[in-house]
Amino acid sequence: MRGHPAARHDGSMELGPSRYTIRVNGHLGATLLSAFPPLASSQQGAHTVLTGLLDRSALFGVLAEIEALGLELIEVRQLTQECE
């Protein structure tokens, strides 16, 4: 059985954790927010915004949890240092 060749890092994809904002439709209550313990939450209009430092694996875990809970994902944004 052959394995996949090792991926080469060409500098185009950052490694390690980055700060993200994830916007979902609706106001999440305490019970739903407890599914996202590493993230801070805020209400912006009709949306809930989750913000936190996530590595790639954690980001995909949060997105999977959003889908599993049936929440409507509006936006995922990786923040740059200028945005913080």
C-alpha positions in Angstrom: 0.0 0.0 0.0 1.5 3.3 -1.0 1.1 6.4 1.2 0.5 9.9 0.1 3.6 12.0 -0.7 4.5 14.5 2.0 3.1 17.9 1.4 5.7 20.6 0.8 5.3 23.9 2.5 5.6 26.7 -0.1 4.8 29.5 2.3 1.2 30.0 0.9 -0.5 28.4 3.8 0.1 29.5 7.4 0.8 26.8 10.0 -0.2 27.0 13.6 -3.2 28.8 15.2 -4.8 31.9 13.7 -7.5 34.2 15.0 -10.9 33.6 13.4 -14.4 35.1 13.5 -17.2 32.8 12.6 -20.7 34.4 12.0 -23.8 32.3 12.4 -27.4 33.3 11.9 -29.5 34.0 15.0 -28.8 34.6 18.7 -27.3 31.6 20.4 -28.2 30.9 24.0 -26.0 29.6 26.7 -26.7 26.0 25.9 -25.6 26.3 22.3 -22.6 28.5 23.2 -21.4 25.8 25.5 -20.6 23.8 22.4 -17.9 26.3 21.6 -15.9 26.7 24.8 -12.6 28.1 23.3 -14.5 30.9 21.5 -15.8 34.3 22.7 -19.2 35.3 21.5 -21.0 38.5 20.7 -24.3 39.5 19.2 -24.2 41.7 16.1 -27.6 42.5 14.7 -29.4 39.2 14.0 -26.1 37.2 14.1 -23.9 35.6 16.7 -20.1 36.1 16.1 -17.7 33.6 17.6 -14.1 34.7 17.9 -11.0 32.8 18.9 -7.6 31.4 18.2 -7.9 28.1 16.4 -5.5 25.8 14.5 -6.7 24.1 11.3 -8.0 21.0 13.2 -9.9 23.1 15.7 -11.4 25.3 13.0 -12.8 22.3 11.1 -14.1 20.9 14.4 -16.0 24.1 15.1 -17.4 24.1 11.6 -18.5 20.5 12.0 -20.2 21.3 15.3 -22.1 24.2 13.6 -23.3 21.8 11.0 -24.2 19.1 13.5 -26.3 21.6 15.5 -28.1 22.8 12.4 -26.9 26.3 12.6 -26.7 28.5 9.5 -23.1 29.5 8.8 -22.9 33.1 7.4 -19.2 33.8 7.3 -15.7 32.5 8.4 -13.0 35.1 8.4 -9.3 34.7 9.3 -8.2 37.9 11.0 -4.9 39.5 10.0 -2.9 41.5 12.5 -4.3 44.7 11.0 -7.9 43.6 11.8 -7.2 42.8 15.5 
